[in-house]
Amino acid sequence: MKKLLEPKSYFQHPNKRLHVCVGVSPIVRRARKLWLFHSPISSDSERFAAETLNEIKKKMEAKGYTLPFNFGFIEEDVKVKGLFVYDNIITIRQGTAEQKSTSRISFQFDKTSLVSFSNAMENAMRCLELIRTLKSK
C-alpha cells in the first residue's frame, strides 16, 4: 500500500525555499546536521535519520512512501512584497509607501537554525496575508 506524504517547505536564509514533505525535518545530533524522517501516518512508527535528503528519499521510497513531486527541489529568489530580512530579524510593514510612518511587526530567528528561520518566515507570511485580507475588506 502506498503512503502519500503531504508537501511541506522550509525557507532558507535569505531567499530560498526547500521543498520536502510532512515528516521530514532538519536536526542536529552530536554537532552533526542531519535530516530526520518521522512518519506522520498514525498507523506507522517509522523513524530514521540520514545526512542528505537523497538518503532520506531512498529510504522513504523503499518503505513504500509516495513523496511530493518536487521533494528536494530548492526554489531560489523567493521574494515577498512587504517583507524584509535583516541579520536575524524578519520585518513586515503594515502601511503603504505613501504613509509617513508605518507600523512594523518583527520576527526574530536563530541564524544557525533552518527550522528557526523557516518558522519565523512562515509566521511573517501568515501575518502579512492576514493584514492584506483585513485591508481588502
C-alpha positions in Angstrom: 0.0 0.0 0.0 1.3 3.4 -1.0 1.5 6.0 1.8 1.1 9.5 0.4 3.0 12.3 2.2 1.9 16.0 2.1 4.2 18.7 0.7 6.0 21.0 3.1 8.7 23.5 2.7 11.5 25.2 4.6 12.6 28.8 4.0 16.3 29.2 3.8 18.0 32.5 4.6 17.7 34.8 2.8 15.6 34.0 -0.2 15.3 30.3 -0.9 12.7 27.7 -0.2 13.4 24.0 0.1 10.6 21.7 -0.8 10.3 18.5 1.3 7.2 16.8 2.9 5.5 16.5 6.2 7.5 14.3 8.5 10.9 15.5 7.3 12.9 18.0 9.4 16.4 19.0 9.9 18.0 18.2 13.3 21.4 18.5 15.0 22.9 15.4 16.7 26.3 15.5 18.3 27.2 18.6 16.3 26.2 16.9 13.0 23.4 18.3 10.8 21.0 15.5 9.8 17.6 15.1 8.3 15.1 13.2 10.3 12.0 11.4 9.0 9.3 10.6 11.4 6.2 9.1 9.8 3.1 11.4 10.1 0.8 8.5 9.3 -0.7 7.3 12.6 -0.5 3.6 11.8 3.3 3.8 11.1 6.0 4.3 13.6 8.8 4.7 11.0 11.7 6.9 12.1 15.2 7.3 10.6 17.9 9.9 10.1 20.4 10.5 7.3 23.0 13.1 6.3 21.4 14.0 3.0 17.9 14.4 1.6 18.8 11.8 -1.1 19.4 9.2 1.5 16.2 10.0 3.2 14.3 9.9 -0.1 15.7 6.4 -1.0 14.8 5.0 2.5 11.3 6.5 2.3 10.6 5.2 -1.2 11.9 1.7 -0.1 9.4 1.7 2.7 6.5 2.5 0.3 6.0 6.2 0.9 4.9 8.4 -2.0 6.8 11.7 -1.9 5.7 15.1 -3.4 7.0 15.5 -7.0 9.2 18.4 -6.0 10.9 16.8 -3.0 14.4 18.1 -2.5 13.9 21.0 -5.0 15.3 24.4 -4.0 13.3 27.3 -5.2 15.6 30.4 -5.4 15.0 34.1 -5.3 11.7 33.8 -3.3 10.6 37.4 -2.8 7.7 38.6 -0.8 6.5 42.2 -1.2 6.4 44.0 2.2 8.7 41.5 3.9 12.4 42.3 4.7 15.1 40.2 6.3 17.8 42.0 8.3 20.5 40.0 10.1 18.4 37.8 12.4 15.1 39.6 12.2 12.2 39.4 9.6 10.1 42.5 9.4 6.8 43.2 7.7 5.4 46.6 7.1 1.7 47.2 7.7 1.4 50.6 6.0 1.8 51.7 2.4 4.6 53.7 0.8 2.6 56.9 0.8 2.2 56.9 4.6 4.7 58.9 6.6 5.0 56.3 9.4 4.3 52.7 9.1 3.9 50.2 11.9 6.1 47.1 11.7 5.9 43.6 13.0 9.2 41.8 13.6 10.0 38.1 14.0 13.4 37.1 15.4 15.2 33.8 14.5 18.4 31.9 15.2 20.6 32.3 12.1 22.2 28.9 12.7 18.9 27.0 12.5 17.0 26.3 9.3 13.9 25.4 11.4 14.0 28.7 13.3 14.3 30.8 10.2 11.7 28.8 8.4 9.2 29.1 11.3 9.8 32.9 11.6 9.3 33.2 7.8 6.1 31.2 7.9 4.7 33.3 10.8 5.6 36.5 8.9 3.9 35.2 5.7 0.7 34.3 7.7 0.7 37.7 9.4 1.2 39.5 6.1 -1.6 37.5 4.5 -3.9 38.3 7.4 -3.1 42.0 7.2 -3.8 42.0 3.4 -7.1 40.2 3.9 -8.2 42.7 6.6 -7.2 45.7 4.4 -9.2 44.4 1.4 -12.4 44.3 3.4 
